[in-house]
């Protein structure tokens, strides 16, 4: 299996979830991957982000729908098997994709207790756009898309722009913007207030440099299998 096939495996798993097919054979393939193959294939951040975003989004659905894992356990239990390693959704999100940031530090601190596998396989640079690609089954989550290394920067920009456009309300006469609580929860992933304002300028071409930022209430009402229209 070459690097392209490995990424395609993560896309195929996600597609079978979308089509509500039995994905157990693909899950077994991922479990039985050689660790060296995984590490030698995911050698840059583009590949890592595409693979692990697909894995996260697929496995959230699998754990909730097929395995009936309770919401109280779904993030922390190590129920994902990749290359012989048992991982949790938190391991994938906060460990690999957020470069082992402590879950409850707003993105300010790394987790010194992160396992060796997480540290070795984490992205080199934390990309704030992953927050607009990961879906945790709630109504306020971004919809699920299929990510590939060759297109991931354009895909993440589209996901960011679409989500912010939908989730932000501008009161220009009062100089106030109301937007997603993701900015509040992962404040330092986005570069703090200055970084958030820069994101609006870069992604939506909207100057909010003198605006007050408020955060909307996140809806945790469950909404599963919320995919975009596109397939890989």
TANORUR-V704860 format. One line per field, one symbol per residue. ss: DSSP state (A for helix, B for strand, O for the rest). phi: phi as a letter, one per 40 degrees, with the letter a starting at -180 (. if undefined). burial: b if it has 16 or more other C-alpha atoms within 10 Angstrom, else e. Layout:
# TANORUR-V704860
ss = ???
phi = ???
burial = ???
This chain:
# TANORUR-V704860
ss = OOAAAAAAAAAAAAAAAAOOOOOAAAAAAAAOOOAAAAAAAOOOAAAAAAAAAAAAAAAAAAAAAAOOOOOOOOOOOOOBBBOOBBBOAAAAAAAAAOOOBOOOOOOOOBOOOOOAAAAAAOOOOOOAAAAAOOOOOBOOOOOBOOOOOOOAAAAAAAAAAAAAAAAOBBBOOOOBBBBOOAAAAOAAAAOAAAAAAAAAAAAAOOOOOOOBBBBOOOOOOBOOOOBOOOOO
phi = .cdcccccccccdccccccfccbcccccdcccdcdccdcccccacccccccccdcdcccdcccccccfccccbcccccbbbbfgbcbbccdccccccbffccdbbggcbccccccddcccbcccbcbdcccbbcbbgbccccccbbbbdcbccccccccccccccccbbbbccbfbbbaccdcccbdcccggcccccccccccbfbcbdbccbbbcccccdcacfcbcccbc
burial = eebeebbbbbbbbbbebbeeeebeebbeebbebeeeebbebbeebbbbbbbbbbbbbbbbbbbbeeeebeeeebbeeebbbbbeeebbbbbbbbbbbbbbbbbeebbeebeeebeeebbebbbeebbbbbbbbbbbbbbbbbbbbbbbbeebbebbbbbbbbbbeebbeeeeeeebbbbbbbbbebbbbbbbbeebbbbbeeeeeeebeebebbeeeeeeeeebbbbeeeee
